[in-house]
Amino acid sequence: MNRSKRKWEHIQYALAAGQAETPGFDDLQFAPNSLPNISYGNISLQVRLGDWELSSPIIVNAMTGGSKETAEINRKLAEIARELKLAMAVGSQMAAVREPDLEWTFKIAREVNSAGLIFANLGAEATVEQAKRAVEMIAADALQIHLNVMQELLMPEGDRDFTGYLLNIERLARSLSVPLIVKEVGFGMTRKTIRQLADAGVRLIDVGGKGGTNFARVENCRRDRPLSMFEDWGLTTVQSLMEADCSKTDGVAFIASGGIRHGLHIAKALALGAGAAGLAGRFLRMVQTLPLEGCLAEVDELHHQLRIAMTALGAADVLALRAVPVTIGGETRSWARQRGIDCQRYAARDMDVCTGE
């Protein structure tokens, strides 16, 4: 099967599979603030991600690969990003790198959103030359390198050899004129992986946790003999953010993605240290079912939900949100204990109240 047809199949199966798993956010609970002393109207959603100042923490994350059928999806996503000034990542451009007649399916994003913040996308096997072509193709502001080992292993025609990926990522980080973002596609990241990437020169990491589109399940839909035992593989988005938080990687900014469904999820991700929140499945369903006005209203609703959470917590901006106490329970707490992560420090962010100070 050619790459173009496979990418279109991925979209169809992703839409059919939905988001059944939990990204772990239900295990987190904010301590309420009955005297927030702030106004909803003064809440700032501005965030700093690397060298960029973003007016919203929401990123339209990568979801569409090289297929003529996906050009319309990229156009609609670019329209949303343009109208609401959101950062946007395109899907894997490898098909267009290898088949130039598909370049227009990606270039349409830049044509529609000429002044926007757009990320190119390739796999970790990409050469420096291919990476430069992908960036040039859409005049990208950064290159997103996706990691998807389990997906490749389950993909009937997927890669089986991942030798040298880290060395290649280091080479890309050194050679490109734009920032490099490394992203998991839904299996999460441990602190070991995060430290390896930081040591390789990566300063922007999307932890891509379990809980959103399940690409193990997507590939199993394409197999004659599904390997369903691997569909629960990986760490949740919350677990991945906690691993990132204790990775001791100064100067690295994190993006939370994987199963983020509403504004409260975004608030919790930001409170755990994420600099932004990437949504893919939610946007894919929007553009497949709603006109542009409906899509814009959906994103406005996400912003509204996030502002409600921040106002109720007394957090006027994202930095203040990171100081709000969060309790952690359920499976996440049990897992954290085994991983040596102290949940108490999240809950004790306002311990001056408890100690009488």
Secondary structure as GFF3:
##gff-version 3
##sequence-region A 1 357
A	DSSP	alpha_helix	3	17	.	.	.	ID=ss1
A	DSSP	three_ten_helix	25	27	.	.	.	ID=ss2
A	DSSP	beta_strand	28	30	.	.	.	ID=ss3
A	DSSP	three_ten_helix	40	42	.	.	.	ID=ss4
A	DSSP	beta_strand	47	49	.	.	.	ID=ss5
A	DSSP	beta_strand	52	54	.	.	.	ID=ss6
A	DSSP	beta_strand	58	60	.	.	.	ID=ss7
A	DSSP	three_ten_helix	68	70	.	.	.	ID=ss8
A	DSSP	alpha_helix	71	84	.	.	.	ID=ss9
A	DSSP	beta_strand	87	89	.	.	.	ID=ss10
A	DSSP	alpha_helix	94	98	.	.	.	ID=ss11
A	DSSP	three_ten_helix	100	102	.	.	.	ID=ss12
A	DSSP	alpha_helix	104	112	.	.	.	ID=ss13
A	DSSP	beta_strand	118	123	.	.	.	ID=ss14
A	DSSP	alpha_helix	128	137	.	.	.	ID=ss15
A	DSSP	beta_strand	142	147	.	.	.	ID=ss16
A	DSSP	alpha_helix	149	154	.	.	.	ID=ss17
A	DSSP	alpha_helix	165	175	.	.	.	ID=ss18
A	DSSP	beta_strand	180	184	.	.	.	ID=ss19
A	DSSP	alpha_helix	191	199	.	.	.	ID=ss20
A	DSSP	beta_strand	204	206	.	.	.	ID=ss21
A	DSSP	alpha_helix	215	221	.	.	.	ID=ss22
A	DSSP	three_ten_helix	228	230	.	.	.	ID=ss23
A	DSSP	alpha_helix	237	245	.	.	.	ID=ss24
A	DSSP	beta_strand	253	257	.	.	.	ID=ss25
A	DSSP	alpha_helix	263	271	.	.	.	ID=ss26
A	DSSP	beta_strand	276	279	.	.	.	ID=ss27
A	DSSP	alpha_helix	281	289	.	.	.	ID=ss28
A	DSSP	alpha_helix	292	313	.	.	.	ID=ss29
A	DSSP	alpha_helix	318	321	.	.	.	ID=ss30
A	DSSP	beta_strand	326	328	.	.	.	ID=ss31
A	DSSP	alpha_helix	330	338	.	.	.	ID=ss32
A	DSSP	alpha_helix	344	347	.	.	.	ID=ss33
A	DSSP	alpha_helix	351	354	.	.	.	ID=ss34
###
